[in-house]
Amino acid sequence: MILIYDKKGFDVLYETEATKLRGGDFSGINLKDANMVQFDLRGANFRGANLEGADLRLADLTGADLRDAKLTGTDLQGAILIDTKMNRKNLSIPIVEIKE
């Protein structure tokens, strides 16, 4: 069994009977303020998940799907993002289109 706690370490945000999180399906799950420092999340599906304020420092997100996930305030410092799928909805900064 794997438990994912909030950053304070008191509240369980997610639990699974799985023995690993690699390739897991977290689509649409609320993981706001989750502590996932150094987790192996290669190939995981976070499509549409709420990861606002989550701590993903040094996590391996190689090949993970973060499209449409809420990432405002998410700490990705040192995370491995090779082939990670993202889209404009992930960005909290405005995208400006230049018209000629």
N, C-alpha and C positions, 0 to 999 in steps of 0.2 A: 504494500500500500504506500502511495506517495501522497503527501499533504503539501499544499502550497499555502503559506501563511502571508499575512499582511506584513508591511515593513516593520511594525512594532513587535511582531512575533507572537501576538496573542490570538488573533482571529484566523481560523481556517477559511480560506476563500475557495479552495477547490480540493477535492480528494478523489483519488482513483485507485482501483485495485491493480492497475498496471504496475509493472516493475521498472519502467523507464518512461521518460517523457518525450524522448526522441521519436519524431513522426506522429506525435499525438494530435488529436483533434480538439482544439480549443475554440472553434468557430462560434462566435456569438456569446462567449462566456464573459462574465464580469470579473476581471482580474485587476480592478482598480487598486492601486497602491500595493500590488503584490511584490513579494521579495523573491526574485528569481536570479540572484547573483550567481554567476558561473554555472548555470544550468545548461545541460546538453539538450538543446531544442532543435537540433537539425531536422529539417523537413517537416516541422510542426505546422499545423494549420491554425492561424490566429485570425482568419478572415472575419471581419466584423466584430472582433472581440474588443472589450473595453480594457485597455492597458494604461489608462491615464494614471500618471504618477508612479507607475511600476518601476522597480529597480531591476534592470536587465544588464547591469554592468558585467562585462566579461562573459556574457552568455554566448553560446555558439548557436547562431540563428541561420547557419548555412542552409540555403534552399527553403527556408521557412516562408510561409505566405502571410504577409501582414497587410494585404490589401483591405481597405475600408476599416482597418482597426483604428481605434482612438488612441493616439500616442501623445497627446498633450501632456507635457511634464514627465514623460518617460525617460529614464536615464539609460542610454545605450552606450555610455562611455566604455571603450575597449571591447564592445561586442563584435563578434565576427558576423559580418553581413554579406558574405559571398553568395551571389545568386539569390539573395532574399528578394521576394516579390513585394513591391510597394506601389502606391499610386498617389495621385494628388490629394486625395482625401486624408492621407496620413500626415500631410504637412500642415503645421500650424502657422506658417508664414504665408502671406498673400503672394499669389503668383500673378505677375504683371505681364500682359500681352502687349507687345509693341506693334502698333499699326502704322504703316507707312502711308 
